[in-house]
Amino acid sequence: MSNSPSVPPLVAKTHNSSWSAAKSLELYGVRDWGVGYFDISASGELIVRPTLDDKTSQVALLDIIKSMKARGIEMPSILRIENLLDERIKALNEAFKRAITDYNYQNQYRGVFPIKVNQQCHVIEEISDFGTSYHHGFEAGSKAELIIALSKIKDDQSLIVCNGYKDSEFIELGLYAKEMGLKCFFVLETLSELPIILECSQKLGIEPLLGVRIRPSVVVDGHWNEDSGDRSIFGLSTTSLIKVVDQLKRSNMLHCLQLLHCHLGSQLPNIRNIRSGVLEACRFYSGLIEEGAPMGFIDLGGGLAVDYEGTRTNNHHSMNYRLDEYCANIVETICECLDPLTIPHPVIISESGRSTVAYSSILLFNTLDVRDHRPVPLPDRLPEKSHELVQNLWQVHQVVSPDNFQECYNDALFYRDEVRELFKWGQVSLSDRALADNITLAILEKVAAELKYANKYYPELDKLPEILADTYYGNFSLFQSLPDVWAIDQVFPIMPIHRLHEEPDRDALIADITCDCDGKIDLFSSAKGIKSTTKLHSMREGEEYYLGVFLVGAYQETLGDLHNLFGDTNVVSVHINADGSYDFVREFHGDSIADVLSYVEYDTKIMTEEFRQRAEKAVKQGKITAAKRKQMMEAFKDSLDGYTYFEKEEH
C-alpha cells in the first residue's frame, strides 16, 4: 500500500522563533553524516531524500511513523529505507567505474557484501536483487553464511568469497557451487586448511578456486588498530605463504591460486593507511606471480569507513576521505605498482559492508519520561533554623556574576558535598539536604548562563553540562539495538525527528529501559568533537517525542542480546517512490514475551499451568474470587503474547 507525500518544501526560518531549520541542520550535523540522504523540512521534521531516476524525493520520518502506528506497528522499531541500500551499492560500483576509466585500468571491479555485517534475510535479498546488475556478490565466513550466499545469489558473474575456518562440509558446498558455474573462492587463513581442501577436491573431482590471505605489516588508525600489522590474528605469515605455494606446486595445483586477500581493518578513518596497505598487497601479488601462480583477483577486504561524526577527520568514528577518493587511491596505487612490472591488472574486489548497509537503517523510539535536573523555584527566604551550610549556599546564589561565576561554582560544589557528608552522619535533616541540592542546581544554572558569554576557556567547567543534563528515558534496549554503544563506545548520530524548527532547550543524555547503569548513551558527536550530552526539546504533556538513531545498519542487529529479556524490535522496510509516496515492502513484528522466554528454554505452557495452580490455590484460600482468577489468567496470557517493550494504552 502506498502513502502520499506530505512534506512541505524546505525553508530556513519558522514563523514564531529566531530558531531555524538551518540551525538544527548545523547543530545535529545532518548534512555532514547524512551525505545528502537526510534534511529538515519547513515544519521542522527530519526527512529522508533518496534519488530515483535523477529526481530527489522526500518523505518525513514522522509521516512514516504515523503510517506504522496505523498498522499496529509500535515503537521501538527499526526502519529500513530500501532506496538507501540500493543507492549505496550503486555509489560504490559507480565510484570504482569512474576511477577505472580515469586511470585507464584494464580490468573491472567486483564488490562482495560480507554477510556477517547484517545477516537479516530482507537485507540480503535486497542486496542480491539490486546488486545483480553490478554482479555484486557475497563474502561468507561460516557454513550458515555460505548457505545464505548459495541460495540468494542470482548472477553467475557475481563472486562468493569464503573466509574463516572451513571444515570438509564447508568445502564440499563451495566446490559444488564452482561445479554449478559460480565463482566461489576459498581464502586460506591457515596452513591447516589446505590439506582439507585438496583432499575434498580429489574426492569430488572438482578443482577449487583458491585465494590466500596475507598479513600486511601496515598498522592502521582507528578503533581496531591493535589487531593490524604483525599482531593481526588472521592471515598467513610470509613463511606460511611460501609453504602454501610449495605444497600447491607439489600437488600440481598452483594454477588454482588466483586471488590475494588483504584485509587492512574495519572502519579505517585515514586514507593514508589504505594507500599504504594497497601498495604492500600489490608487492605480495607480484611476488606470487613470480612464483608461478596465475592470480587475477586482488581482494582488499573491508575498511571503507562511515563518518558517524560527520567531522571528516581521522577520528575513530569519522573518515578523512570521500568514496571517490577511496576508489581512486586503490586503482591508482595498483596501476603504479603493477604497470612497471608489466603485470596485467587484476579484478579488484572489496568487502565493503559497513558503508553499504549503515545508512539504510534507523532505530526509532519514543521518549517515556524525563528526569529533569532543573531546580524547583526557590523560596523568597530560607526557613528558620536552616543549617549553616545551607545558608552559605543561599549567599552564593545571591552573588553569582560574570566576574565570579567560577568561584561560585567551586563554592557551591564544596558546600553541597559538605551537606551530603553531614547528612550521612545524621547531622543534617532530610529537608536541609533537599534544599541544599536544589540551591546548588540553581547556582549551577546561573553559572552555566554566565559561561555562555565568557571570553575565555574554563576547563574545570567542562563537566557542567553533564552535571545539569536531564535524563531522557527512551523506549528501547541499548544492549539489543545498539550493542556497540555499550561494547566499544561507538558514536551514532542521534537526534529528534520533529520539532526541529524549535530551539532545543535542554542538555540531555539518553537512558534505555533496562535495569542497568550501562544502559545509557552519553557520547554524542558535534562540530566541536565528542560531547557527553546532546540538545533535546522539553517534553510536552500528552505529546510523543520521537528520537532517531542513524547509521545503525551494520552489526547492531546481529550482535544484540537479550538483556532483561528485551527482544528484537519491530522492523519495517519501506521503498520510496519518485512521487514521494512510499510502500510498506516488508513488516516484521518484534519478539513477544513468549518468544524471548523460549530462547532461554522456558516452556510457556508449563509456566501458564504453574500460574493457574497458584491462582487456583488463592481461590481456595479465599484470597481471590473465581471471576478474579479468570481475569488474572487472561492478563497472564495477554502478557505472553505482548511486545517486550513499553506499550502505551490507547485512550
N, C-alpha and C positions, 0 to 999 in steps of 0.2 A: 504494500500500500504506500502511495506517495503522499508527501506532505508539502504544501505550498510554501514558498519563501515568504518571510515576513520581516526581513532585516532592512531597516532604512539605510540610506546612504551614509557614508562616513562623514562626520563633521568634526570640527575642532572643539567647539565650546558648548556647554549646556546653557539653558536659559536662565537658571537661577543661581549660578555659582561661578566663581572665578576658576574653579577646577575644570579641567577639560579631558577629553579622551586622549589627547596628545600627552598630557601629564601622566595619565595612567599607563599609556604605552611606554613612556620613559621609565616610570617607577618600577614596573614589573619586567621591563626589558623584552616585551613581547616580540618586537621585530628583530631582536638580536638572536634569541634562542629559537624563535619560531620560523626563521628563514623564509618568511613570506607566506607561510601557511595559516597564520593567525593574525587577527586585527581586532579593533574595537569599533562598534557601531555608534551612531549618534545617540541612541538610547542607553548607552553605557553597557552594552552586552558584548561579551567576547564572541567572536565569530571565527569560523574555520573557512578558508578560502582556497579550495582546490582549483586547478586549471583543467578544463576539458575542452578539447578542440580549439586550443589557443584562446579560450574565453574563461575568465575567472568567475566562479560562482561564489556565493557567500551565504552561510547559514549560521544563525545564532545557536550556541550550545544550549541556552535556556529553552529555546523552542524544541530542541530535541528532547530535553529532559521532560518538558510538558507532554510531548508525544509518548515518551516512555511511561510516564505515570498513568496516562490514559489507557495504556495497555497493561497496566498492573505491574510494571517493572519499577521497583523502588530503589532508592539509594541504600547502600553504595552500589555503584555499577562501573564496570569497565566499558567505555565507549570506544569502539574501533571505527575509524574513518577509512574505509577500503581505498578511497581515492588516494590518500596519502601514502599508503603502502605501495600502490601502483606507481605513484609519482617518484618514490624513492628508487624503485627498481629501474624505472626509465631514466632518472637522473644519473645513476651510477653507470649504466650501459652507454648512455649518450655522451657522458663526460669522457669515458675511455675511447669512444669512437672519435671524438674531436681530437683527442691527444694523438691517437694513432694516425689520423690524417695529417695533423700539424707536423709530426716528426717523420712522416713517410715510413711508418712502421710496417713491416712486411708480414704481419700475421694479425690475429684477432684477439678479442677479449672474451672470456667466458666466466661469468660470475657463478658462484655456488653459495647457497644460503646455508649456514651452519644450523642444523635443526635444533641443537641444544639451546639456542638463544631464545626461541619461542616455539615450543612443540605443539601448540594448540592447533587442532585439526583445521579450523576455518582460516587460520593464518597461513598454514602450509598450502592449503588448497588455493588460496588467492595468489600466493607466490607462484605456484605451479601454473595456474590458469593464465595470469598476466605475463609471467616470465617466459612462457613458451615462445613468444615472438622474438625474444632475445636469447633463446637457448640457455636460459638461466637454470642452473641445476641445484644440487643439494650436497652438503657435507654431512656425513654420518659418523658419529663417534661411538655407536653401540649397535648391537643387533636390532634392538627395537627401532632405532632411528634409521637403520638400513632398510628395514621392512617398510617404514613410512616412505622413504625415498623411492623404493621399488614400486610401491603401489600408487604413488601420486605423480610421479614424473610422467610427462606426456610426450616428450620430444627426444628422439634418438640422438640428436646432436648435443643435448644437454649432458653435463658431466655429473658423475657421482664420485665424490672423493671420500674414501674411508680412512678415518684416523682412529687413534686409540688402540687398545689391546684387542686382538682378534683371535678367537678360537676357530676350530675347524668348521663349526656350524656357520659362523660369520663368513668365513672364506668361501664355503660352498655356495652361499647365497650370492656373493659377489661374482663368483665365477659363472654361475648360471645367468646372471644379469649380462655379463660380457657375451656369453653364447647367444643371448637373445638380441644382441646388437647394441647394447648400452655401453657407453664408455665409463666403466667402473674401475677406479684406481684403488689399489691397496697401498697406503703410505706406510712404509716401515718405520716404526718408532724405536724398536729394539732389535738386536741381533736374533733374539729367540723366536721372532715371528717368521723369519724367512724359511726355516725348515718346514714349518707347518704349512705355509703357502705352497712350497714346492711339492710337498707330499700330496696335498689335496689336488694340486694341478695335475700331477702324474696320474692319480687315481681316477679323475674325471676326464682326463684327456683334453683339458682346456687350459691354454696358456694365459697367465694373468697379465694385467696391466699394472706395472709396479711404479711406485714413487719412493723416494727416501726423504725423510725429514731430518734436516741438519740443524745443529745447534749453533746459531750465529753468536759471535762474540760481542756484538753491539749491545751495550747496556742502555736501555731506553729510559725516557722520562715517564712520569705518570704513576698511578697507584700501584700497578703491578710490576714496577721496575726491578724489584728484588728477585723476580723469577726470570729475568732476562740475562743474556750473556751466558757465561760458563755455568751459572747457577740454575739455568733452566732445567726443569725436571723432565722435559720432553726433548726428543730428538737424538740423533746419533752424533757421537763424537767423530772427529776426523779419522781416528784409528778404526772405529767401528764401521765407518763408511767404506774404508778401503777393504775391510773384511767382507762386507756385503758384495762389493764389486768382484772380489776374488772368488767368492762362493758362486756367484752367478756365472762367472767365466767357466768354472769347473763344471757347472751344470748345463753349459751351453744355452744359457737363458739371459745373457746380458742384454739381448735385444728387447727384452720385456721391460727394461728400466727406461722409462720415458719421462718421468716427472720429478722435479725437485721441489720440495716443500720447505718453506722458510717462514715460520710464524714469529714476528717480532714481539708481539704482545697485544694486549687489549687496551682500547681507549688511549691511543697514542696522541698526546697533545702537541708534540713538537715535530714539525715536518722534517727537521734535520735528521732525526732518528730514522725516518722512513727512507730517505735517500741513502744514508749510510748502510742500512740493512739491505736494501736492494743491491747496492754495489757489492757487498760481501756475498750475497746469494748468487750473483752473476759469476763470481770467481769460482764458486763451487760448481755451478752449472757448466762452465767451460772446462773445468777440471774433469768432470765426469765424461764429457765428450772426448777429451784426450785419452781417457781410459778405455774408450771404445763403446760407451753407451750411446744409443741414438738420440735419446732425450726428445725434446719437442714441446714440453709443457713446463712452465715455472709458476708455482703456486705461492703467492706472497702472504697467504693466511689472512687473518683479520687485522684489526688495529685502527681502521678508519674510524675516527672519533666522532662523538656527538658533543656539540657545545652546550652542555647543560646550563652553564653560567651565562652564556651569551656575551662573554667578555673578549673573545677572540685572542686568548693568551695561551701560554703553555702551562697554565694551572691544571691540576689533576682533572678537574671537571669541565675543561674547556678544550680549545684547539686553536692553534695559531695559523691555520691554513683553510682554504676552501676546497670543495670537492674537485674542481677543475685543476687546482694546483697539485693536489694529491695524485691525480691520474697523470698529469704532465710530468711530474717528478719521476714516477715509476717508468713511464715509457722512455723518457729522455735518458735516464740512467742506464736502462738496458741497452739502448742504442749505443751510448758512449762506450759501454764495456765490451759488447759483442762485435760491433762493426769492425774495429781494428783487427779482430781475430778471424774475420770473415765467417763467423758462425751465424747460421740462419736464425732469424728472430723466432722465439718460442711463442706458443699460445700463452697469454697472460691470464692467470686465474687469481681471483681474490675471494676471500671468505668473509665478506663484509656483512655481518649480521646485525650488530648494534645500530649502525647507520641506516640499515634497511627498514627495521621494524619499530624503532623507538618512537618516531613521530606519530605513528598511526594510532596509538593507544593513549587514552586519557582516563585516569581514575577520577570519578565524580562522586562527591559525597555532600551530605547536608550537615550543618552545624547543630548540635544538640543543645549546647549550653556554653556559657562563658563564665569563667572565674575572673571577675572584674577586680583589678587592682587599684581602681580609683578610690581615694578616701571618701568616706561619708562626710557630709557637711559638719564642720567643727562648731562647737557651741560658742556663744558670744564670750563666755568666760569659763575658766576651769571650775569644776566642782570644788567645794571646800574640802580641805584636808587632802588634796591631791598630793601624791608623792613628790618629793623634791626633784627627782629626775624628770618627772612628767612636766613639772614647772619649767625646768631647764629647756625641755623640748619646745614648750609653748613659746618661750622667749626667742629661741632660734627661729621659729616660724614667723615671728613678727618682724625680723630684721633681714630676711633674705633680700639681696640686692645684686645688681651687676658687679659690684665691687667685692663682694664677699661670698658668692654662692659656693665656691669650692670649700671655704672654711665651714660654711653652714652644712654642706654635705657631710664632711668629716665629723662635725659635732653631732649631727642627727644620728648617724650610724653608731657613734660611741655611746650616746645616751640611751638609744634604743637597746643596744646589746647589754648595757648595764641593767636596764629594767628587766630584760628577759632572764639574766643570770639571777637577779634577786628573786624573781618570781619562782624560779625552780626551788629556792630555799624557803619559800613561804613568806618572804619579807615584802612582797608587792602583791596587791589584790588583783583578782581577775579583771575587774573594771579598769584599774590603772594600767594593767598590761594591754588591754584592748585600746584604751585611749592613747597610750604611748605609740602603739603600732600605727594607729590612724593619723596621729600628728606627724609621725615620721613620713608616711606616704604623702601627706600634704606638703611637707618640706621638700621632698624629692621631686614632686611635680613642679614646685616653684623653681627648683634648681634646673630641672630639665628645660623649663621655659626660658630661663636666662641663658642656658648653654647654647640654644639655637642661634643667638645673636653674638656669641663670643667670637673674638677675632684671633684667638689662639687655640691650640690643641691641648686638651687636658686628658692625658692617657689614663689617669686614675679614675676618670668618669666614664670610661668605655663601657663599663658594666651597667650603667644607669638604665638604658633602655630595657635590658634584660630584667633588672630588678622591678621595674614598673610594668613589665609586659603582662597583658592579660593572657589567660589560657583558654583557647577555643577548643572545645571538645568535638571532634569530628566523628561521624558515624562510619568508622572503618577500623580495620585492624592493620596496623603498620607491619606486623610480622607476616600477615597473609598477603597483603597487596604491595607493600614497599619494603621487602626484607633487606635490600641493600642499604636503606637509610640506617637501619639498626646495625647491620653487619660491617659495613665499610664506610659509614658516614657519607654515603652518596648524596649529592645535592640534585634535586629535581626542581624545575620551575613550578611554583605553587602560587595560585592567585585566585581571587574571586572571579566568577564568570559573569557577574552582573553588578549593577550599581557603580559601574566604572566611570560614570560622569559625575560621581560624588567623590569628595576627598576622603580617603580612608583615614580615620582619626585615631586609631588605636595601634600601638605596638603590641605584637602578639607572637606567641608560639602556639603550636598545634599539638594536641594530645589525642590519642585514639581512645577506643572504649575498652581496651584490655586492662586487666588489673596488673599493670606492670609499669614500673617507673621508667623503663626504657621505651615505652610506647609513646614517644613524643618526637616531634620534629622541631629542632632548634638550630638548624643550619639552613640559611637561605642565601641565594645568590643576589647580588646587587651590582650596580655600576661601580661601587667602591670596594668590591670584593665580597667575601662570605661574611654574613651577619648572623647574629644569634636570634634575631626577631625579624618579623615582616610586618607590613602595614595592612590592617584589615579594617572593615567598617564596623561601627557599633551595631549590635543586633537590634532589630525592631520586633516589638511584641506581636506575635501572631504571624510573622513572616519567615519563610525559609531563607536561609543564607547558604548558597552553594559555593563550594570551592572545587577547583580542578588541580590535579597533579599531572603534569605533562611529561611527554617523552618517556613513558613507562613501559613501552612495548618490548624492551629487551630484558630477559631473565626474570622479571619480577613475578610473573605467574608461576613459572616453573619452580622457583626457589621458595615460594610462600609456604608457611607452615600453619599448623592448627592451634596456635597459642590460644588458650582459653576456649578452644573448640569453635573459634570463628572460622567458617569455611570459605569456599570460593564465592566470590561476589557474582551478581548478575552480570552478564556480558551481552552487549548489543552491537551488532555490526550494521553500519548504515553506508549506503552509497549515495553520494550527492550527484544530482543531475545538472545538466548545463543550464537549466532554467532556474536553479536554486531550490527546486524541490528535492526531496530525499526519500529513499526507500529503506525500509527495515529489511535487510537481507537475511540476517540470522539473529535469533534470540536464544540465549541460554540462561535459564533461571539458576541462581546460585544454590549452594548446598542447603538442604533443610537440616534441622537438628537431628532428625533420624539418620540422614546421610553421614554426618560427621561422627555420630555415635557408632555407626557401623564401621567407620575407618579405624576406630580404636577398639574394635572387637566386642562391642555390646550388641546384644540381641534385643531389639526394641519390643518384640512380642513378649519376651520374658520380663522385661522391665515394666511393661504395661500390666502384666499379670501380678507382678510384685506390688505395684502401686494399688491395683484393685484390692488385693488382700489386705493391705494396710488400711484402705478406705473402709472396707467391709468390717474390719476389726473396730474401727472408730464408730461405725453404726451400732455394732453390738454393745459397745461401751456407753452408748448414749451421747457421744460427743457430737455427732452429726446425724442428720436425717437421711433416709434413703434417697430422697429427692436431691439433697445436697451432694450425696455421693455421685449421683448421675451427672450433676453439674461439674463436679471435680474431674470425673473421668473424661468428660467431653473436653475440658480445658487441657488436660494432660495430653490427649490425643491431638488436639489442635496445635499444641506447642511442638510436638514431634514433627508435624508437617510444616511448621513455620520456618521463616528465614532466620539464620543465626544472628543477624544484625538487628539493631533497634528498629522496631516497626511502630510508626505513629498511628494512633487511632484516627479513622476518618470521622469527622463530625458532620 
